[in-house]
Amino acid sequence: MKDRDAQAEGAPQAPARPAQDPQQTDGPTEWHTPPPKATLPVGEATADTTPRLGNFLARAAAVTASLTVAGALLGLVRDQAIAQFYGASTDSDAFLIAWTVPEMAATLLIEDAMALLLVPAFSHAIARRAADRSRDAAPGADPTRDAVRDLVAATLPRLFTGLALATVLLIALAPQFVRVLAPGFADPDLAVDCTRLTALTVLTFGITGYFSAALRAHGRFLPPAGVYVAYNTGIIATILALHTVWGVRAAAAGVAVGGLLMVLAQLPAFLRQVNHPAPAPRRRRVPRQREHAPLIGFAVVAPIVLFAISRQSQVLVERFLASSLPGGAISHLNYAQKVAQMPMVLSLMFCTVTFPAVAKAMAEGDRERARRRVENDLALAGLVVLLGTALILGYAPQIIEVLFQRGQFDAADTATTATVMRVYAAGLLGHTLVGALGRPFFSSGRPTWYPAAAMAAGLLVTVAAGTVAVGPWGVYGIAAANAAGITTTALLLLHGLGTRVVSIHVPAISLALARLAVAAVAAALAGRLASSLTPHPLTALAVGCLLVPAVFTVTGLAVRAPEVVHLLALTRQRIRHVR
């Protein structure tokens, strides 16, 4: 991205256009609330600032989408390699127990906690850097000061030391970790060996998450979006090279190699951005940030960490409950979850790109701009994840058969995994809302315990429901408990955000999501009926990729889902522009 594009992200926005305007570029739709009055001083926003920001976010989203899809496809290749070489067996279960470490580390250190903590912190530091370097800076400002480098110097060495100590501790306590996580597992020694290899990701993922947060706050999205491409490439290459020698330990070693590649993929860009920042903008006055603006402290860190841990603990509960089931149960849950969550990953892509914009708006006190951004993000996320949910519900057996049924993964594994995936799909909207709503809660950099409390309440539902359901329904009961728990959290966050942080219009949002859900149900039913008419799974899936979006769109228009209407209008406008 060019530097001037990155600077556009921090520019104030002009007042929002009406919901029916198909040329609006800042998102897919508004939520039918009255357009707010302009509150910015005259002269600080020009007519082209919103299009500039929208175009920048669109380009950033396109880059992130491309690399997210590439990483997800490589993730499928990785899972296919694991399924082919190890199947759904005790060996694959041992690896997945060890894989709990990088999964937890990714949530804490890359996707949730680190981003929620550091993107606002870097946004405040960048704003202070711009104020210090602006020609309109307050008299007496130190021209040699750099708030971003000060933040890095104060946090990165401590983070590295803490993560290194945690890595060593986890390696030493790997037997106890396996015993607690999977007390009924048949081969704990193999799981311990794999855990000691995957423990290295505590360090590498922490550094990766730090670099990603800093780069995204600076408007640099290419290197952070490519980290999972590097990660999965390392795993696949190591499995192919060493599986005949090390067995399933090769997959665990690949996780360690992939974590190192994630760090190296971002290191050059991080060093360039911190040491050679873009020139300060000269077009408008940069407001001087208060010296006591919130950055990083225990009161801010603790609720974020607790929220992220509670979110990832859904997986810990699943594996704990499944460890006493017959061999392969953990693998069935894992394969189903990885595929089912792909629509969620894609739906949250735009939220990842726009989170720095929300953080900047909150840092500047522009809550109206933050509100519009959050509502637009929820619209995009709901549209994408519900469309993906419809495809999963209609074609789950065909998806699993095409992706995994080969080698040690047989037809019985396909049938079980497909059913589990359909149960998981019931909670995909909840997972997406939790990911999208958690970010604005922490965008101001101020302490808030509400998201952690909501996540803890959902986790309690998962534990209670899973404990009751695992006996009679096995893996299906575990998946249903996951969906119930995460949906509980999503409802609590949706209600709490509108009353505590950003005044989103909850009834309008709920109605719009309900209309999209109706479209998803119709598309899923059509797909389910059509899938039985084509015996070949790949052909059936190809037909489904056309049928499900078509039925979703037609039904969305029939129920007047605003996102579908706006998306079609925007598509027609883009086509006319190209012509």
C-alpha positions as CSV (number, residue, x, y, z in Angstrom):
1,M,0.0,0.0,0.0
2,K,1.1,3.5,-0.7
3,D,1.8,5.8,2.3
4,R,-0.9,8.2,1.3
5,D,-3.5,5.4,1.3
6,A,-2.5,4.5,4.8
7,Q,-2.9,8.0,6.0
8,A,-6.4,8.2,4.7
9,E,-7.5,5.7,7.3
10,G,-7.0,8.3,10.0
11,A,-8.9,11.1,8.3
12,P,-12.3,12.1,9.6
13,Q,-15.4,11.0,7.7
14,A,-18.0,13.1,6.1
15,P,-21.6,12.5,7.4
16,A,-23.0,9.1,6.4
17,R,-25.2,8.9,3.2
18,P,-28.7,7.6,3.5
19,A,-29.1,3.8,3.6
20,Q,-30.4,3.6,0.0
21,D,-27.4,5.3,-1.6
22,P,-25.7,2.6,-3.7
23,Q,-22.5,4.6,-4.2
24,Q,-21.6,4.6,-0.5
25,T,-18.1,3.1,-0.2
26,D,-17.7,2.7,3.6
27,G,-19.6,-0.5,3.9
28,P,-22.5,-2.5,2.5
29,T,-25.4,-0.8,4.2
30,E,-26.6,1.4,7.0
31,W,-29.2,0.1,9.5
32,H,-32.1,2.5,8.7
33,T,-31.3,4.9,11.5
34,P,-31.5,8.7,10.7
35,P,-28.3,10.1,9.3
36,P,-26.4,11.9,12.0
37,K,-25.7,15.6,11.9
38,A,-22.1,16.5,11.1
39,T,-20.2,17.2,14.3
40,L,-16.7,17.9,12.9
41,P,-15.4,21.4,12.7
42,V,-15.8,23.0,9.3
43,G,-12.8,22.5,7.1
44,E,-11.6,19.3,8.9
45,A,-13.4,17.0,6.6
46,T,-13.6,17.3,2.8
47,A,-16.1,15.7,0.5
48,D,-13.7,13.1,-0.6
49,T,-12.5,11.8,2.7
50,T,-15.2,9.1,3.1
51,P,-14.6,7.7,-0.5
52,R,-10.8,7.8,0.2
53,L,-11.3,5.9,3.4
54,G,-13.7,3.5,1.8
55,N,-11.4,2.9,-1.2
56,F,-8.5,2.3,1.2
57,L,-10.5,-0.2,3.2
58,A,-11.7,-1.9,0.1
59,R,-8.2,-2.4,-1.2
60,A,-7.0,-3.5,2.2
61,A,-9.9,-6.0,2.4
62,A,-9.1,-7.3,-1.1
63,V,-5.5,-8.0,-0.1
64,T,-6.5,-9.5,3.2
65,A,-9.2,-11.6,1.5
66,S,-6.8,-13.0,-1.1
67,L,-4.2,-14.0,1.4
68,T,-6.9,-15.2,3.9
69,V,-8.3,-17.5,1.2
70,A,-4.8,-18.7,0.3
71,G,-4.0,-19.4,3.9
72,A,-7.4,-21.2,4.3
73,L,-6.8,-23.3,1.2
74,L,-3.3,-24.2,2.5
75,G,-5.0,-25.1,5.8
76,L,-7.2,-27.5,4.0
77,V,-4.2,-29.0,2.3
78,R,-2.6,-29.3,5.7
79,D,-5.7,-31.1,7.1
80,Q,-5.9,-33.3,4.1
81,A,-2.3,-34.4,4.6
82,I,-3.0,-35.1,8.3
83,A,-6.1,-37.1,7.4
84,Q,-4.3,-39.0,4.6
85,F,-1.3,-40.0,6.7
86,Y,-2.8,-40.4,10.1
87,G,-6.6,-40.7,9.5
88,A,-9.0,-40.3,12.5
89,S,-7.0,-42.4,14.9
90,T,-5.1,-42.3,18.2
91,D,-2.1,-40.8,16.5
92,S,-4.1,-37.9,15.0
93,D,-5.9,-37.4,18.4
94,A,-2.4,-37.1,20.0
95,F,-1.4,-34.4,17.6
96,L,-4.7,-32.6,18.1
97,I,-4.2,-32.6,21.9
98,A,-0.8,-31.0,21.3
99,W,-2.4,-28.7,18.7
100,T,-4.4,-27.1,21.5
101,V,-1.3,-25.1,22.4
102,P,-1.0,-23.2,19.0
103,E,-4.8,-22.9,18.8
104,M,-4.9,-21.2,22.2
105,A,-1.8,-19.2,21.4
106,A,-3.3,-18.0,18.1
107,T,-6.4,-16.8,19.9
108,L,-4.5,-15.1,22.7
109,L,-1.5,-13.8,20.8
110,I,-2.6,-13.2,17.2
111,E,-6.3,-13.1,16.6
112,D,-7.9,-11.7,19.7
113,A,-6.0,-10.6,22.9
114,M,-2.9,-9.2,21.3
115,A,-4.8,-7.3,18.6
116,L,-7.5,-6.0,21.0
117,L,-4.8,-4.8,23.3
118,L,-2.1,-3.4,20.9
119,V,-4.1,-2.0,18.0
120,P,-5.6,0.7,20.2
121,A,-2.3,1.2,21.9
122,F,-0.4,1.7,18.6
123,S,-3.3,3.9,17.3
124,H,-2.8,6.2,20.3
125,A,1.0,6.2,19.8
126,I,0.6,6.9,16.1
127,A,-1.7,9.8,16.8
128,R,0.8,11.3,19.3
129,R,3.7,10.7,16.8
130,A,1.7,12.7,14.1
131,A,1.0,15.5,16.6
132,D,4.7,15.7,17.6
133,R,5.8,15.8,14.0
134,S,3.1,18.2,12.7
135,R,4.1,21.7,11.9
136,D,1.1,22.7,14.1
137,A,2.4,20.8,17.1
138,A,2.3,22.6,20.5
139,P,5.3,24.8,21.2
140,G,8.0,23.2,23.1
141,A,7.3,19.7,21.8
142,D,10.4,17.5,21.6
143,P,11.2,17.1,17.9
144,T,13.3,13.9,18.5
145,R,10.5,12.1,20.3
146,D,8.8,9.1,18.6
147,A,5.8,7.7,20.5
148,V,5.7,4.5,18.5
149,R,9.4,3.6,19.2
150,D,8.8,4.5,22.8
151,L,5.9,2.0,22.9
152,V,7.9,-0.7,21.3
153,A,10.9,-0.2,23.6
154,A,8.6,-0.3,26.6
155,T,6.7,-3.5,25.6
156,L,8.5,-5.8,23.2
157,P,11.5,-6.8,25.4
158,R,9.1,-7.6,28.3
159,L,6.8,-9.5,26.0
160,F,9.7,-11.6,24.6
161,T,11.0,-12.4,28.0
162,G,7.6,-13.4,29.3
163,L,6.8,-15.6,26.3
164,A,10.2,-17.3,26.4
165,L,9.7,-18.2,30.1
166,A,6.1,-19.5,29.4
167,T,7.5,-21.6,26.5
168,V,10.1,-23.2,28.8
169,L,7.5,-23.8,31.5
170,L,5.1,-25.5,29.1
171,I,7.8,-27.8,27.7
172,A,8.7,-28.9,31.2
173,L,5.1,-29.4,32.3
174,A,3.9,-31.1,29.1
175,P,3.0,-34.4,30.9
176,Q,0.8,-32.5,33.4
177,F,-0.8,-30.5,30.6
178,V,-1.8,-33.6,28.7
179,R,-3.1,-35.3,31.8
180,V,-5.3,-32.4,32.6
181,L,-6.5,-31.7,29.1
182,A,-7.2,-35.3,28.1
183,P,-7.3,-37.5,31.2
184,G,-8.7,-40.5,29.4
185,F,-6.4,-40.5,26.4
186,A,-4.9,-43.9,25.4
187,D,-1.3,-42.8,24.4
188,P,-0.3,-39.8,26.6
189,D,3.5,-40.2,25.9
190,L,2.9,-39.5,22.2
191,A,0.8,-36.5,23.0
192,V,3.5,-35.2,25.4
193,D,6.2,-35.4,22.7
194,C,3.9,-33.5,20.3
195,T,3.1,-30.9,22.9
196,R,6.8,-30.1,23.6
197,L,7.2,-29.4,19.9
198,T,4.1,-27.2,19.5
199,A,5.0,-25.3,22.7
200,L,7.5,-23.3,20.7
201,T,4.5,-21.4,19.2
202,V,3.9,-19.6,22.5
203,L,7.0,-17.5,21.7
204,T,6.7,-17.3,17.9
205,F,2.9,-16.6,17.9
206,G,3.4,-13.9,20.5
207,I,5.9,-12.1,18.4
208,T,3.8,-12.6,15.3
209,G,0.8,-11.1,17.0
210,Y,2.8,-8.1,18.2
211,F,4.1,-7.4,14.7
212,S,0.6,-7.9,13.2
213,A,-1.0,-5.4,15.6
214,A,1.7,-2.8,14.9
215,L,1.5,-3.1,11.2
216,R,-2.3,-3.0,11.0
217,A,-2.4,0.1,13.2
218,H,-0.1,1.7,10.6
219,G,-2.4,0.6,7.8
220,R,-0.1,-2.2,6.6
221,F,-2.2,-5.3,6.0
222,L,-0.2,-7.4,3.5
223,P,2.4,-9.0,5.8
224,P,-0.2,-9.7,8.6
225,A,-2.6,-11.3,6.1
226,G,0.2,-13.6,4.8
227,V,1.2,-15.2,8.1
228,Y,-1.1,-18.2,7.8
229,V,0.2,-18.8,4.3
230,A,3.7,-19.1,5.8
231,Y,2.5,-21.1,8.8
232,N,0.6,-23.8,6.8
233,T,3.4,-24.0,4.2
234,G,5.9,-24.9,7.1
235,I,3.5,-27.6,8.4
236,I,2.8,-29.2,5.0
237,A,6.5,-29.2,4.0
238,T,7.6,-30.7,7.3
239,I,4.9,-33.4,7.2
240,L,5.8,-34.4,3.6
241,A,9.5,-34.5,4.4
242,L,9.4,-36.3,7.8
243,H,6.2,-38.3,8.2
244,T,7.8,-41.6,7.3
245,V,10.6,-41.0,9.9
246,W,8.8,-39.3,12.8
247,G,5.2,-40.3,12.2
248,V,2.7,-37.8,13.7
249,R,5.6,-36.0,15.5
250,A,6.4,-34.6,12.0
251,A,3.1,-32.6,12.1
252,A,4.0,-31.2,15.5
253,A,7.5,-30.2,14.3
254,G,5.8,-28.6,11.3
255,V,3.8,-26.4,13.7
256,A,7.1,-25.2,15.2
257,V,8.6,-24.5,11.8
258,G,5.5,-22.7,10.6
259,G,5.5,-20.4,13.7
260,L,9.0,-19.3,13.0
261,L,8.1,-18.6,9.3
262,M,5.2,-16.4,10.6
263,V,7.7,-14.2,12.4
264,L,10.1,-13.9,9.5
265,A,7.3,-13.0,7.1
266,Q,6.6,-9.8,9.0
267,L,9.9,-8.8,10.5
268,P,11.2,-6.6,7.6
269,A,7.9,-4.7,7.3
270,F,7.8,-4.2,11.1
271,L,11.4,-2.8,11.2
272,R,10.7,-0.5,8.3
273,Q,7.5,0.9,9.8
274,V,8.9,1.5,13.2
275,N,12.2,3.0,12.2
276,H,11.1,4.9,9.1
277,P,7.6,6.2,9.5
278,A,5.6,8.0,6.8
279,P,5.8,11.8,6.8
280,A,3.2,13.5,8.9
281,P,0.1,14.8,7.0
282,R,0.1,18.5,6.3
283,R,-3.4,19.0,5.0
284,R,-5.1,19.4,8.4
285,R,-4.3,19.9,12.0
286,V,-3.5,16.8,13.9
287,P,-5.1,17.0,17.4
288,R,-2.6,16.7,20.2
289,Q,-3.2,13.5,22.2
290,R,-3.3,13.6,26.0
291,E,-0.2,12.3,27.6
292,H,-2.2,10.0,29.8
293,A,-4.1,8.3,26.9
294,P,-4.6,4.7,27.8
295,L,-1.9,2.4,26.4
296,I,-1.1,-0.9,28.2
297,G,-1.7,-1.7,31.9
298,F,-3.0,-4.5,34.0
299,A,-6.5,-3.1,34.1
300,V,-6.7,-3.1,30.3
301,V,-4.8,-6.4,29.8
302,A,-6.6,-8.6,32.3
303,P,-10.2,-8.4,30.8
304,I,-8.9,-8.9,27.3
305,V,-6.8,-12.0,28.2
306,L,-9.8,-13.4,30.2
307,F,-12.1,-12.8,27.2
308,A,-9.7,-14.5,24.8
309,I,-9.0,-17.5,27.1
310,S,-12.7,-18.0,27.7
311,R,-13.4,-18.0,24.0
312,Q,-10.7,-20.5,23.2
313,S,-11.8,-22.7,26.2
314,Q,-14.7,-23.8,24.1
315,V,-12.2,-26.1,22.3
316,L,-10.6,-27.2,25.6
317,V,-14.0,-28.3,26.9
318,E,-14.7,-30.2,23.7
319,R,-11.4,-32.1,23.9
320,F,-11.8,-32.8,27.6
321,L,-15.3,-34.3,27.0
322,A,-14.2,-36.2,23.9
323,S,-11.1,-37.7,25.4
324,S,-13.2,-40.5,27.0
325,L,-15.0,-41.4,23.8
326,P,-13.7,-44.0,21.3
327,G,-10.5,-43.2,19.3
328,G,-11.0,-40.7,16.5
329,A,-13.7,-38.6,18.3
330,I,-11.4,-35.6,18.8
331,S,-10.3,-35.8,15.2
332,H,-13.9,-35.9,13.9
333,L,-14.7,-32.7,16.0
334,N,-11.5,-31.1,14.7
335,Y,-12.1,-31.7,11.0
336,A,-15.7,-30.6,11.2
337,Q,-14.8,-27.5,13.1
338,K,-12.0,-26.5,10.8
339,V,-14.1,-26.7,7.7
340,A,-17.3,-25.2,9.3
341,Q,-15.4,-22.2,10.5
342,M,-14.1,-21.1,7.1
343,P,-17.2,-18.9,6.5
344,M,-16.6,-17.3,9.9
345,V,-12.9,-16.6,9.0
346,L,-13.9,-15.0,5.8
347,S,-16.7,-13.0,7.4
348,L,-14.4,-11.6,10.0
349,M,-11.8,-10.6,7.4
350,F,-13.3,-7.1,7.0
351,C,-13.6,-6.6,10.7
352,T,-9.9,-7.3,11.0
353,V,-9.1,-4.6,8.4
354,T,-11.5,-2.0,9.9
355,F,-10.6,-2.5,13.6
356,P,-7.8,0.1,13.4
357,A,-10.3,2.5,11.9
358,V,-12.7,1.9,14.8
359,A,-9.8,2.3,17.3
360,K,-8.7,5.6,15.7
361,A,-12.3,6.9,15.7
362,M,-12.6,6.1,19.4
363,A,-9.1,7.6,20.1
364,E,-10.3,10.9,18.4
365,G,-13.6,10.8,20.3
366,D,-15.7,10.3,17.1
367,R,-18.1,7.7,18.4
368,E,-20.5,8.4,15.5
369,R,-17.9,7.3,13.0
370,A,-17.2,4.2,15.1
371,R,-20.9,3.4,15.3
372,R,-21.3,3.5,11.5
373,R,-18.2,1.4,11.0
374,V,-19.3,-1.3,13.5
375,E,-22.8,-1.5,12.0
376,N,-21.4,-1.9,8.5
377,D,-19.0,-4.6,9.7
378,L,-21.9,-6.5,11.3
379,A,-23.8,-6.3,8.0
380,L,-20.9,-7.7,6.0
381,A,-20.1,-10.4,8.5
382,G,-23.7,-11.6,8.8
383,L,-24.1,-11.8,5.0
384,V,-21.0,-13.8,4.4
385,V,-21.3,-16.2,7.3
386,L,-25.0,-17.0,6.8
387,L,-24.4,-17.7,3.1
388,G,-21.5,-20.1,4.1
389,T,-23.8,-21.7,6.7
390,A,-26.4,-22.5,4.1
391,L,-23.8,-24.2,1.9
392,I,-22.5,-26.3,4.8
393,L,-26.0,-27.4,5.9
394,G,-26.9,-28.3,2.3
395,Y,-23.7,-30.1,1.2
396,A,-21.8,-31.2,4.4
397,P,-21.2,-34.9,3.2
398,Q,-20.0,-33.8,-0.2
399,I,-17.6,-31.2,1.3
400,I,-16.0,-33.7,3.7
401,E,-15.8,-36.5,1.1
402,V,-14.1,-34.2,-1.5
403,L,-11.7,-32.8,1.0
404,F,-10.8,-35.7,3.2
405,Q,-12.0,-39.2,2.1
406,R,-8.8,-40.8,1.1
407,G,-6.0,-42.8,2.7
408,Q,-6.8,-43.6,6.3
409,F,-9.9,-41.4,6.3
410,D,-12.8,-43.7,5.3
411,A,-16.6,-43.3,4.5
412,A,-17.6,-43.8,8.1
413,D,-15.3,-41.0,9.1
414,T,-16.9,-38.8,6.4
415,A,-20.5,-39.5,7.6
416,T,-19.6,-38.8,11.3
417,T,-17.7,-35.6,10.5
418,A,-20.3,-34.3,8.1
419,T,-23.1,-34.7,10.7
420,V,-20.9,-33.0,13.4
421,M,-20.2,-30.1,10.9
422,R,-23.9,-29.5,10.4
423,V,-24.4,-29.3,14.1
424,Y,-21.5,-26.9,14.4
425,A,-23.1,-24.7,11.7
426,A,-25.9,-23.8,14.0
427,G,-23.4,-21.7,16.0
428,L,-21.5,-20.1,13.1
429,L,-23.4,-16.8,13.3
430,G,-22.8,-16.7,17.1
431,H,-19.0,-17.3,16.6
432,T,-19.0,-14.5,14.0
433,L,-20.9,-12.0,16.1
434,V,-18.5,-12.7,19.1
435,G,-15.5,-12.0,16.9
436,A,-17.0,-8.9,15.4
437,L,-18.5,-7.5,18.6
438,G,-15.5,-8.1,20.8
439,R,-13.3,-5.7,18.9
440,P,-15.3,-2.5,19.6
441,F,-15.5,-3.2,23.3
442,F,-11.7,-2.9,23.5
443,S,-11.2,-0.3,20.9
444,S,-10.9,2.6,23.3
445,G,-8.0,1.1,25.2
446,R,-10.0,1.5,28.5
447,P,-10.7,-1.4,30.9
448,T,-14.0,-3.2,30.5
449,W,-15.0,-6.6,32.0
450,Y,-18.4,-7.0,30.2
451,P,-17.0,-9.1,27.2
452,A,-15.2,-11.4,29.6
453,A,-18.3,-11.9,31.7
454,A,-20.4,-12.6,28.6
455,M,-17.8,-15.1,27.3
456,A,-17.7,-16.8,30.8
457,A,-21.5,-17.1,30.8
458,G,-21.4,-18.7,27.4
459,L,-18.6,-21.1,28.5
460,L,-20.7,-22.2,31.5
461,V,-23.6,-23.0,29.1
462,T,-21.1,-25.1,26.9
463,V,-19.8,-27.0,29.9
464,A,-23.3,-27.7,31.4
465,A,-24.8,-28.7,28.0
466,G,-21.8,-30.7,27.0
467,T,-21.7,-32.6,30.2
468,V,-25.3,-33.6,29.8
469,A,-25.2,-34.3,26.1
470,V,-22.0,-36.2,25.7
471,G,-23.4,-39.4,27.2
472,P,-26.4,-39.9,25.0
473,W,-25.2,-38.2,21.8
474,G,-21.4,-38.3,21.9
475,V,-19.6,-35.9,19.5
476,Y,-22.9,-34.5,18.3
477,G,-23.9,-33.5,21.8
478,I,-20.5,-31.8,22.2
479,A,-20.9,-29.8,19.0
480,A,-24.5,-28.8,20.0
481,A,-23.2,-27.6,23.3
482,N,-20.6,-25.4,21.6
483,A,-23.3,-23.8,19.4
484,A,-25.5,-23.1,22.4
485,G,-22.7,-21.6,24.5
486,I,-21.3,-19.3,21.8
487,T,-24.8,-18.1,20.8
488,T,-25.5,-17.1,24.4
489,T,-22.3,-15.0,24.4
490,A,-23.2,-13.4,21.1
491,L,-26.6,-12.3,22.4
492,L,-25.1,-10.8,25.5
493,L,-22.4,-8.9,23.6
494,L,-24.9,-7.6,21.0
495,H,-27.1,-6.2,23.8
496,G,-24.1,-4.9,25.9
497,L,-22.3,-3.0,23.1
498,G,-25.3,-0.8,22.3
499,T,-25.7,0.3,25.9
500,R,-22.0,0.5,27.0
501,V,-19.6,1.4,24.3
502,V,-21.0,2.2,20.8
503,S,-24.7,3.2,20.5
504,I,-25.5,0.7,17.7
505,H,-29.2,0.2,16.9
506,V,-29.7,-3.3,18.2
507,P,-33.3,-3.9,17.1
508,A,-32.6,-2.9,13.5
509,I,-29.4,-5.1,13.5
510,S,-31.4,-8.0,14.9
511,L,-34.1,-7.6,12.3
512,A,-31.6,-7.5,9.5
513,L,-29.8,-10.6,10.7
514,A,-33.1,-12.4,11.0
515,R,-33.9,-11.6,7.4
516,L,-30.5,-13.0,6.3
517,A,-31.2,-16.1,8.4
518,V,-34.4,-16.7,6.6
519,A,-32.6,-16.5,3.3
520,A,-29.9,-18.9,4.6
521,V,-32.6,-21.4,5.7
522,A,-34.2,-21.4,2.3
523,A,-30.9,-21.8,0.5
524,A,-29.9,-24.6,2.8
525,L,-33.2,-26.5,2.2
526,A,-32.7,-26.1,-1.6
527,G,-29.2,-27.3,-1.4
528,R,-30.2,-30.3,0.8
529,L,-32.8,-31.4,-1.8
530,A,-30.6,-30.9,-4.8
531,S,-27.5,-32.6,-3.3
532,S,-29.3,-36.0,-3.3
533,L,-30.0,-35.7,-7.0
534,T,-26.4,-35.8,-8.0
535,P,-24.4,-38.9,-6.9
536,H,-20.9,-37.6,-7.7
537,P,-19.8,-35.5,-4.7
538,L,-17.6,-33.0,-6.7
539,T,-20.3,-32.4,-9.3
540,A,-23.0,-32.0,-6.6
541,L,-20.8,-29.5,-4.7
542,A,-20.1,-27.5,-7.9
543,V,-23.9,-27.3,-8.5
544,G,-24.4,-26.2,-4.9
545,C,-21.9,-23.4,-5.2
546,L,-24.2,-21.9,-7.8
547,L,-27.6,-22.9,-6.4
548,V,-27.1,-21.9,-2.8
549,P,-26.0,-18.2,-3.5
550,A,-28.8,-17.9,-6.1
551,V,-31.5,-19.1,-3.7
552,F,-30.0,-17.0,-0.9
553,T,-30.1,-13.9,-3.1
554,V,-33.6,-14.4,-4.4
555,T,-35.0,-15.1,-0.9
556,G,-33.0,-12.1,0.5
557,L,-34.7,-9.8,-2.0
558,A,-38.1,-11.3,-1.2
559,V,-37.7,-10.6,2.5
560,R,-36.1,-7.2,1.8
561,A,-32.8,-8.0,3.5
562,P,-31.0,-4.6,3.2
563,E,-27.6,-6.1,2.7
564,V,-28.6,-8.2,-0.3
565,V,-30.5,-5.3,-1.9
566,H,-27.5,-2.9,-1.4
567,L,-25.0,-5.5,-2.6
568,L,-26.9,-6.0,-5.8
569,A,-27.2,-2.3,-6.4
570,L,-23.5,-1.8,-5.7
571,T,-22.7,-4.7,-8.1
572,R,-24.8,-3.2,-10.9
573,Q,-23.2,0.2,-10.3
574,R,-19.7,-1.3,-10.5
575,I,-20.6,-3.2,-13.7
576,R,-21.8,0.0,-15.3
577,H,-18.6,1.8,-14.2
578,V,-16.4,-1.0,-15.8
579,R,-18.4,-0.8,-19.1
